């Protein structure tokens, strides 16, 4: 399998939960496995996390596990017949007080506060925007609407308000329980749905820290999918370890046409602030039912790669699609091809920049030196993963190998673009550790005798944030 810089996040589901399929997908290139907490019980997720760890071990590759929280359920209730077909021009009522099952005229609401958050003239979008209704009046707990664009509406489909403005909290009671579950199996990342501001992310971090009694600290990913999040994008980013460009709900709220430019802006901003970024939603949607992607999907994935995304994500394609393994293989091919056509000027990243931290300056020096020397590899010996993260924020063709003695750090770094994290039990003595690192790289075929490579480490060894040395080596 050719080396690939961009990482692949795959969602686990009925189509991909067998041990054999999971192992094949990891071998084909999955770097992060997403557990969708919108479906299944706590025990289901604990069992699936165990399956992931076992499959990764069999495949000889370490992967990260991302626990994706459900967030607030702003949804319609259930229908007596499971679904109705709404016609344009008809009246339809969303009734927060309704207890009986829905019909062609009305349906209940999971989100009981909705009647107090909408007014006449507001546009509501149901089922990912496929159905559009306009609010005529709010009478008590009942929202009276007229259907502008009809279609099939089935149980528990989502509700968005055009332009945003719904106040549901990002973290529900269920999310708080789910965080405890995720911490019980040491989820490497926790994705928070529908955050509106930095406070939502700070609260999620506190909940994770309290739930992880043994000191485990997951990376926090903010899913940008609310219109309200856009003005607060930078503060949300700084309160997180990364963001997800969640194009589904975001497109419904702000409009499809706005999303591509927002995606580019978010990727750029994340890289500038040393955060990771995942591009998600419908990337290979046609492969849910077809064995090959459309040309538009190929371009979509390639453009995200060219913009510098750390990872591209698969949702229903691997969770419930007919071709989960083929989808991963196709996505890996697209990423690899796009990276090969990537033109960049490393110097542009450093012009006008000031680096005040010693460890960050060493990381930048390694990139610059390795690029100009044509080094075979950059090796970062890292305790926390920070040095590898900084290096990965710059597009460079030289592969970055991050060597760590901590399994949690190794798993977290699987999401960083152009970083291959390796677990190595290094000696506390610097010279012995460097010799062990070179021996490990040679045994893996990463460098051969005579190859030039750059290595960064800290002295004394094993101190987080202590990277203070850059050495240019020629393999013996």
C-alpha positions in Angstrom: 0.0 0.0 0.0 1.6 3.3 -1.0 2.3 5.9 1.7 -0.6 8.3 2.0 -0.6 11.6 4.0 -4.4 12.2 4.3 -6.1 10.1 6.9 -9.4 8.2 6.5 -12.1 8.1 9.2 -14.7 5.3 8.7 -17.9 4.9 10.6 -18.7 1.6 12.1 -22.2 0.1 11.5 -24.0 -3.1 10.5 -22.0 -3.3 7.2 -18.6 -3.1 8.9 -18.9 -4.6 12.4 -17.7 -8.2 11.6 -14.2 -8.8 12.8 -13.1 -9.9 9.3 -14.5 -6.8 7.5 -13.1 -4.5 10.2 -9.6 -6.0 9.8 -9.8 -5.7 6.0 -10.8 -2.0 6.2 -8.0 -1.2 8.6 -5.5 -3.0 6.2 -7.0 -1.0 3.3 -6.3 2.3 5.0 -8.7 3.3 7.8 -6.8 5.3 10.4 -9.7 6.3 12.7 -12.9 4.4 13.4 -15.9 6.5 14.3 -18.5 5.1 16.7 -21.8 6.9 16.1 -23.5 7.3 19.5 -26.8 8.3 17.8 -27.4 4.5 17.4 -26.9 1.6 19.8 -26.6 1.1 23.5 -23.6 1.7 25.8 -22.8 -2.0 25.8 -22.9 -2.0 21.9 -20.2 0.7 21.8 -18.0 -1.0 24.4 -18.2 -4.2 22.4 -17.4 -2.4 19.1 -14.5 -0.6 20.7 -13.1 -4.0 21.7 -13.6 -5.3 18.2 -11.7 -2.3 16.8 -8.7 -2.8 19.1 -8.6 -6.5 18.3 -8.9 -6.0 14.5 -6.1 -3.3 14.6 -3.9 -5.7 16.5 -4.4 -8.4 14.0 -3.8 -6.0 11.1 -0.6 -4.8 12.8 -1.7 -1.2 12.6 -2.8 1.2 15.4 -6.0 3.2 14.8 -7.8 5.8 16.8 -11.4 5.5 18.1 -13.7 8.5 17.8 -16.8 8.6 19.9 -19.3 10.9 18.1 -21.9 12.2 20.5 -25.5 12.5 19.3 -26.2 16.0 20.6 -29.7 17.5 20.9 -32.5 15.7 19.2 -34.4 18.4 17.3 -36.7 15.9 15.5 -40.3 15.1 14.7 -41.9 12.3 16.6 -43.2 9.0 15.2 -46.0 8.3 12.7 -48.8 5.7 13.0 -47.7 4.2 9.7 -44.0 5.0 10.0 -44.1 7.8 7.4 -46.3 10.2 5.5 -46.0 11.9 2.1 -46.4 15.6 2.4 -47.8 17.5 -0.6 -46.7 21.1 -1.5 -49.4 23.5 -0.4 -50.9 21.4 2.3 -51.2 22.4 5.9 -49.1 20.5 8.5 -48.8 20.9 12.3 -45.8 20.3 14.5 -47.3 19.8 18.0 -45.1 19.6 21.1 -48.1 18.6 23.2 -49.2 15.7 20.9 -48.9 12.3 22.5 -50.6 10.1 19.9 -48.7 9.0 16.8 -48.5 11.3 13.8 -50.5 11.4 10.6 -50.8 13.3 7.4 -52.0 16.4 9.3 -49.8 16.6 12.3 -46.9 15.0 14.3 -45.4 15.4 17.7 -42.0 16.8 18.6 -39.0 15.4 20.5 -37.8 19.0 21.0 -40.5 20.5 23.2 -39.1 24.0 23.1 -39.5 24.5 19.4 -42.9 26.5 19.6 -41.1 29.2 21.6 -38.2 29.5 19.2 -40.1 30.0 15.9 -42.5 32.6 14.6 -44.7 33.3 11.6 -42.5 33.5 8.4 -39.7 31.2 9.6 -38.7 28.4 7.3 -38.1 25.0 8.7 -36.3 22.2 6.9 -37.0 18.6 7.6 -35.1 15.5 6.7 -31.8 17.2 5.8 -33.6 19.9 3.9 -35.5 17.6 1.5 -38.8 18.9 2.9 -39.4 22.7 3.4 -42.3 24.1 5.5 -43.1 27.7 6.3 -44.5 28.7 9.7 -47.9 30.4 9.5 -48.7 30.8 13.2 -47.7 29.4 16.6 -50.7 28.6 18.8 -49.7 27.4 22.2 -47.7 24.2 21.7 -48.7 23.8 18.0 -46.8 25.2 15.1 -49.1 25.6 12.1 -47.2 25.5 8.8 -47.7 25.2 5.0 -45.6 22.8 3.0 -43.5 24.6 0.4 -41.6 21.6 -0.8 -43.1 18.1 -0.1 -41.8 14.6 0.1 -41.7 11.6 2.3 -41.4 12.3 6.0 -40.7 9.3 8.3 -40.2 8.8 12.0 -37.7 10.9 14.0 -36.4 13.0 11.0 -34.4 16.1 11.9 -35.6 19.7 12.0 -33.4 22.7 11.1 -34.4 26.3 11.1 -33.1 28.2 8.0 -30.5 30.6 9.2 -30.1 28.9 12.5 -31.4 30.2 15.9 -32.5 27.1 17.8 -31.2 27.1 21.3 -30.9 23.4 22.2 -27.9 22.8 24.4 -25.0 21.0 22.6 -24.6 18.5 25.5 -27.7 16.6 26.6 -28.1 14.2 29.5 -27.6 11.3 27.1 -24.3 12.9 25.8 -23.1 13.1 29.4 -23.8 9.4 29.9 -22.2 8.6 26.5 -19.0 10.5 27.5 -18.7 8.2 30.6 -19.1 5.2 28.2 -16.5 6.6 25.8 -14.0 7.2 28.6 -14.5 3.6 29.9 -12.9 2.3 26.8 -10.4 5.2 26.4 -11.9 6.8 23.2 -9.0 8.7 21.6 -11.3 11.4 20.3 -14.7 12.7 21.3 -16.7 14.6 18.6 -19.2 17.1 20.0 -22.3 17.7 17.9 -23.8 21.2 17.4 -21.5 23.3 19.6 -22.5 27.0 19.4 -19.5 28.5 21.2 -16.3 27.8 23.1 -18.2 27.2 26.4 -19.9 24.1 24.9 -16.4 22.7 24.1 -15.0 23.6 27.5 -17.9 21.9 29.2 -17.3 18.8 27.2 -13.7 18.8 28.1 -14.5 19.1 31.8 -17.0 16.2 31.5 -14.3 14.0 29.8 -11.7 14.8 32.4 -14.1 14.0 35.3 -15.3 10.7 33.6 -11.7 9.6 32.9 -10.6 8.8 36.4 -7.3 7.3 35.3 -6.1 10.6 33.7 -6.9 9.6 30.1 -7.3 12.8 28.0 -9.1 12.4 24.7 -8.8 14.9 21.8 -12.0 17.0 21.4 -13.4 17.6 17.9 -16.0 20.3 17.4 -18.5 19.4 14.7 -19.3 22.7 12.9 -22.9 22.2 11.8 -24.9 25.2 13.2 -25.2 28.6 11.6 -24.6 30.1 15.1 -21.1 28.5 15.2 -19.8 30.4 12.2 -19.3 33.8 13.9 -17.6 32.0 16.8 -15.5 29.7 14.7 -12.1 30.8 16.0 -13.1 30.6 19.7 -14.6 27.2 19.2 -11.4 26.1 17.4 -9.1 27.3 20.1 -11.2 25.5 22.8 -10.9 22.2 20.8 -8.2 19.9 19.5 -9.8 20.0 16.1 -12.9 20.6 14.0 -15.1 18.6 11.7 -16.6 20.3 8.7 -20.0 18.6 9.1 -21.5 19.6 5.8 -24.9 18.0 6.2 -26.6 20.0 8.9 -24.5 23.0 8.1 -25.6 23.1 4.5 -29.3 22.8 5.6 -28.9 25.9 7.9 -26.7 28.2 5.8 -27.5 26.9 2.3 -25.6 24.5 0.1 -23.9 27.2 -2.0 -22.2 28.7 1.0 -20.6 25.5 2.3 -17.6 25.0 -0.2 -16.1 28.4 0.7 -16.7 27.8 4.4 -15.0 24.4 4.1 -11.9 26.0 2.6 -11.9 28.7 5.3 -12.3 26.2 8.1 -9.4 24.0 6.9 -7.1 27.0 6.5 -8.0 28.3 10.0 -7.5 25.0 11.6 -4.1 24.6 10.2 -3.1 28.1 11.1 -4.1 27.5 14.7 -2.3 24.1 14.9 -5.6 22.1 15.1 -6.7 19.1 13.1 -9.6 19.1 10.7 -11.8 16.4 9.3 -14.0 16.9 6.2 -17.2 14.9 6.4 -20.6 14.2 4.9 -21.6 12.6 1.6 -18.0 12.4 0.3 -18.6 9.0 -1.4 -22.4 8.9 -1.0 -23.1 7.0 -4.2 -21.0 4.1 -3.0 -23.6 3.2 -0.5 -25.3 1.4 -3.4 -22.7 1.5 -6.2 -19.2 -0.1 -6.4 -17.5 3.0 -7.9 -17.7 6.7 -7.0 -19.0 9.5 -9.2 -16.5 11.8 -10.8 -17.9 14.6 -8.7 -17.2 12.7 -5.5 -13.7 12.0 -6.7 -13.2 15.8 -7.2 -14.8 16.5 -3.8 -12.4 14.3 -1.9 -9.4 15.4 -4.0 -10.2 19.1 -3.4 -10.4 18.6 0.4 -7.0 16.9 0.2 -5.5 19.7 -1.8 -6.9 22.2 0.7 -4.9 20.5 3.4 -7.6 18.6 5.4 -6.1 16.1 7.9 -8.8 13.5 7.2 -11.7 12.7 5.0 -14.7 10.9 6.6 -17.1 8.1 5.5 -20.5 7.8 7.3 -23.2 5.6 5.8 -20.8 4.5 3.1 -19.1 2.2 5.6 -21.7 2.0 8.3 -24.6 0.7 6.2 -23.4 0.6 2.5 -23.1 -2.4 0.2 -19.4 -1.7 -0.5 -17.6 -0.6 2.8 -14.2 -2.1 1.9 -14.3 -0.9 -1.8 -15.2 2.6 -0.6 -12.1 2.7 1.7 -9.9 1.4 -1.1 -11.2 4.0 -3.6 -10.9 6.9 -1.1 -7.3 5.9 -0.3 -6.5 5.9 -4.1 -8.0 9.4 -4.5 -6.1 10.8 -1.6 -2.8 9.4 -2.8 -3.3 10.7 -6.3 -4.3 14.2 -5.1 -1.3 14.4 -2.8 1.0 13.6 -5.8 -0.2 16.6 -7.6 0.2 18.9 -4.7 2.3 22.0 -5.4 3.5 24.0 -2.4 6.1 26.5 -1.3 7.3 25.6 2.2 9.0 29.0 2.7 5.6 30.8 2.4 4.6 29.1 5.6 7.5 30.7 7.5 7.5 34.2 6.0 6.6 36.8 8.6 6.0 34.2 11.3 7.6 34.3 14.7 8.1 31.2 16.8 8.6 31.9 20.5 8.7 28.3 21.8 11.9 26.3 21.6 10.1 23.1 20.8 8.0 24.7 18.0 11.1 26.3 16.5 12.9 23.0 16.5 9.9 21.4 14.7 9.9 24.2 12.0 13.7 23.9 11.7 13.4 20.2 11.0 10.8 20.8 8.2 12.9 23.5 6.6 16.1 21.5 6.7 14.6 18.2 5.6 12.9 19.9 2.7 16.0 21.5 1.4 18.3 18.5 2.0 15.8 16.1 0.3 15.8 14.0 3.5 14.2 10.5 3.3 12.2 11.1 6.5 11.7 13.4 9.5 11.6 11.6 12.8 10.0 13.2 15.8 10.6 11.5 19.1 7.7 12.8 21.1 6.0 12.2 24.4 2.8 14.3 24.0 2.7 14.4 20.1 2.9 18.2 19.9 6.1 18.2 17.8 4.5 15.9 15.2 1.3 18.0 15.2 3.2 21.3 14.5 5.1 19.6 11.7 1.9 18.2 10.2 0.4 21.7 9.8 2.7 22.4 6.9 2.4 20.6 3.5 5.6 18.8 2.8 6.4 15.8 0.7 8.9 14.4 3.3 7.1 11.8 5.4 7.0 12.4 9.2 7.5 9.5 11.5 6.5 10.1 15.1 8.1 7.8 17.7 6.5 7.6 21.1 6.6 5.2 24.0 2.9 6.0 24.9 0.1 4.1 23.2 -2.4 6.9 23.8 -0.1 9.4 22.0 0.4 7.0 19.2 -3.3 6.5 18.7 -4.1 10.3 18.8 -1.4 11.0 16.2 -3.1 8.6 13.7 -5.3 11.6 12.7 -2.5 14.0 11.9 -1.8 14.5 8.2 1.5 13.1 6.9 2.3 11.6 10.3 2.9 7.9 10.8 3.0 7.2 14.5 5.2 4.3 15.7 5.4 2.8 19.2 9.0 2.4 20.4 10.3 1.7 23.8 13.3 4.1 23.9 16.0 4.3 26.4 16.3 7.3 28.7 19.8 7.8 27.4 19.8 10.1 24.4 22.5 8.4 22.3 21.0 4.9 23.0 17.5 6.2 22.1 18.7 7.7 18.8 20.5 4.4 17.9 17.3 2.5 18.8 15.2 4.8 16.7 17.5 4.4 13.6 17.5 0.6 14.1 13.7 0.7 14.2 13.4 2.8 11.1 15.8 0.5 9.2 14.0 -2.6 10.3 10.7 -1.1 8.9 12.4 -0.2 5.6 11.8 3.5 6.1 15.5 4.4 5.8 18.4 2.4 4.3 22.1 2.7 4.8 23.3 6.1 3.4 19.9 7.8 3.6 19.8 11.2 5.2 17.0 11.9 7.8 16.2 14.5 10.4 15.4 13.7 14.0 14.1 15.8 16.8 14.1 14.9 20.5 14.3 16.4 23.9 17.1 16.3 26.4 16.5 15.1 29.1 14.4 12.4 27.4 10.8 11.8 28.3 9.8 15.4 29.3 6.5 16.6 27.6 7.1 19.8 25.7 10.9 19.3 26.0 11.9 19.0 22.3 15.1 21.1 22.1 17.4 19.2 19.7 17.5 18.7 15.9 20.0 16.3 14.4 20.7 15.5 10.8 21.7 11.9 10.4 23.0 9.6 7.7 21.9 6.0 8.3 24.8 3.7 9.0 
